[in-house]
Amino acid sequence: MTSTDRIARLRISLEEIEPEIWRRVEVPLTVHLKGVHDVIQAAMGWEDYHLFEFRVGRKIYGIPDPAWDFDRKVMNARSVRLAALAARGIDRLEYVYDLGDNWRHAVTIEAVEPAAPAQFHPRFVDGARRCPPEDVGGVIGYDEFLEAVRKPRHPEHRRMLEWYGGPYDPDDIDLALIRRRIGMLANRRTAGQAAYAKSRRKG
């Protein structure tokens, strides 16, 4: 069985927040880390406004940017695939989104399994709780935001709701939105595979 026949089951947990905000997804083992980034964004509910990076041991993978990299080396996230990491026995990555707010996620490879023949991937499996709003100010800012939106008499209550754009329920994961976003990634991958197969037949 080759890596093209297998999937990795990933568990993603947003660190430093309780109760835990987490997701479980299945992705093709052949996906590169930029593809894992896309899946995390869709599953967590982030909007992909900011830079990201994966930390694997002493190596950093992301989108190299001289304005942020300074004296450290950032490797292209498209340069390594999950299959290569799993083959080296690596089962835990750190994913950081928004290098200002510094949202750190623990990404665990829970299992590598055969892909179900009729199943499209990536696929959302389960999870809990809504991710924080973009640009809320990191963990501290999120705590302050929650306190304000939960207390109608809080002096910042109205302003925070207006800033967010409506009510905010941290316990509402919004499964329909997540499945729709993950489904769009799966459809894009399936269309790409079909186009590639068609070009091979023509060749």
C-alpha positions in Angstrom: 0.0 0.0 0.0 1.4 3.4 -1.0 0.9 6.8 0.8 -1.6 7.7 -1.8 -3.9 5.0 -0.4 -3.7 6.2 3.2 -5.1 9.0 5.4 -3.8 10.6 8.6 -6.2 11.3 11.4 -5.2 14.6 13.0 -6.3 16.1 16.3 -5.9 19.9 16.6 -6.1 21.6 19.9 -5.9 25.3 20.5 -3.5 25.8 23.4 -3.9 27.9 26.6 -7.7 28.0 26.5 -10.1 26.1 28.7 -12.6 24.6 28.1 -10.6 23.1 25.2 -11.2 24.2 21.6 -10.4 21.2 19.4 -11.0 19.5 16.1 -10.4 16.0 14.6 -9.9 15.7 10.8 -8.8 13.2 8.3 -6.4 14.2 5.5 -4.6 12.4 2.7 -1.1 11.3 3.9 0.3 12.9 0.8 -0.8 16.4 1.8 2.0 19.0 2.3 2.0 21.3 5.3 0.5 24.1 3.4 -2.4 21.8 2.7 -2.6 21.0 6.4 -2.7 24.7 7.1 -5.7 25.1 4.8 -7.5 22.2 6.6 -6.8 23.7 10.0 -8.1 27.1 8.9 -11.3 25.6 7.6 -11.9 23.3 10.6 -11.1 25.8 13.3 -12.9 28.7 11.7 -10.0 31.0 11.1 -10.1 33.3 8.1 -6.5 32.9 6.8 -5.8 36.7 7.2 -2.3 36.2 8.8 1.0 34.4 8.5 1.4 30.9 9.9 4.1 28.4 10.7 4.6 24.8 11.7 7.3 23.9 14.1 8.7 20.4 13.7 11.6 19.8 16.1 14.0 22.6 15.3 12.7 23.2 11.8 10.1 25.9 10.9 7.9 25.6 7.9 5.7 28.4 6.6 5.6 31.0 3.8 9.0 32.5 3.9 8.8 36.3 4.4 11.9 38.5 5.0 9.8 41.0 7.0 9.1 38.3 9.7 11.9 35.8 9.4 14.8 38.0 10.6 17.7 35.8 11.5 15.9 32.5 11.4 15.3 30.1 8.5 11.7 29.4 7.5 11.3 26.6 5.0 8.5 26.5 2.5 5.5 24.6 3.9 5.0 23.1 0.5 8.4 21.4 0.7 7.4 18.6 3.1 4.5 16.2 3.2 2.8 14.4 6.1 4.0 11.1 4.7 7.6 12.1 5.1 7.1 13.2 8.7 5.2 10.1 9.6 7.9 7.9 8.1 10.4 9.6 10.5 8.2 8.8 13.5 7.0 12.3 14.0 3.5 12.4 15.4 3.2 15.8 16.9 3.6 19.3 15.3 3.0 22.8 16.6 1.0 25.1 14.4 1.1 28.8 15.0 -1.4 31.1 13.3 -1.2 34.9 13.4 2.3 35.7 14.7 1.0 38.8 16.4 -1.9 37.2 18.4 0.2 34.0 18.5 -2.5 31.3 18.4 -0.6 28.0 19.1 -2.2 24.7 18.2 -1.0 21.2 19.1 -1.4 19.0 16.1 -1.2 15.2 16.8 -1.1 12.5 14.2 -3.4 10.0 16.0 -3.4 7.3 13.3 -2.4 6.5 9.8 -5.1 4.3 8.2 -6.2 3.0 4.8 -8.5 5.4 3.0 -12.1 4.3 2.5 -12.7 3.9 -1.2 -15.8 6.1 -1.3 -14.7 8.7 1.1 -13.6 12.2 0.0 -10.8 13.9 1.9 -10.0 16.0 3.7 -12.9 15.2 6.1 -14.1 16.7 9.3 -14.7 14.1 12.0 -15.6 15.9 15.3 -14.6 18.7 17.6 -15.9 21.2 20.2 -16.4 24.9 20.7 -16.0 27.9 18.5 -12.5 29.4 17.8 -11.8 33.0 18.9 -12.5 35.9 16.6 -9.7 37.1 14.3 -7.6 40.0 15.7 -9.1 39.7 19.2 -5.7 40.2 20.8 -4.5 36.7 21.6 -5.4 34.6 24.7 -5.6 37.7 27.0 -7.7 39.7 24.5 -10.0 36.7 24.1 -10.5 36.4 27.8 -11.5 40.1 28.0 -13.7 39.7 24.9 -15.6 36.7 26.5 -16.1 38.6 29.8 -17.6 41.6 27.9 -19.9 39.6 25.6 -21.2 37.4 28.4 -22.2 40.3 30.7 -24.9 42.6 29.3 -24.0 45.2 31.9 -20.3 45.2 31.1 -19.2 48.6 29.8 -17.7 47.1 26.7 -20.6 44.7 26.0 -22.2 46.6 23.1 -19.0 47.7 21.5 -17.6 44.2 21.5 -20.7 42.8 19.9 -20.7 45.5 17.3 -17.0 44.8 16.6 -17.6 41.1 16.3 -20.7 41.6 14.1 -23.4 40.0 16.2 -23.9 37.5 19.1 -21.0 35.2 20.0 -21.5 31.8 21.6 -18.2 30.1 22.4 -19.9 26.7 22.8 -21.5 26.8 19.3 -19.0 25.1 17.0 -21.1 25.8 13.9 -20.8 22.3 12.4 -22.6 23.3 9.1 -20.0 26.0 8.3 -17.1 23.7 9.1 -18.4 20.9 7.0 -19.1 23.2 4.1 -15.6 24.7 4.3 -13.9 21.3 4.5 -16.2 20.0 1.7 -14.9 22.8 -0.5 -11.3 21.7 0.0 -12.3 18.1 -0.7 -14.1 19.1 -3.9 -11.1 21.2 -5.0 -8.8 18.2 -4.4 -11.1 15.8 -6.3 -11.4 18.2 -9.2 -7.6 18.6 -9.3 -7.1 14.8 -9.3 -9.6 14.4 -12.2 -7.9 17.1 -14.2 -4.5 15.5 -13.6 -5.8 12.0 -14.6 -7.4 13.5 -17.8 -4.1 15.2 -18.8 -2.3 11.9 -18.3 -4.7 10.1 -20.6 -4.2 12.7 -23.3 -0.5 12.5 -22.9 
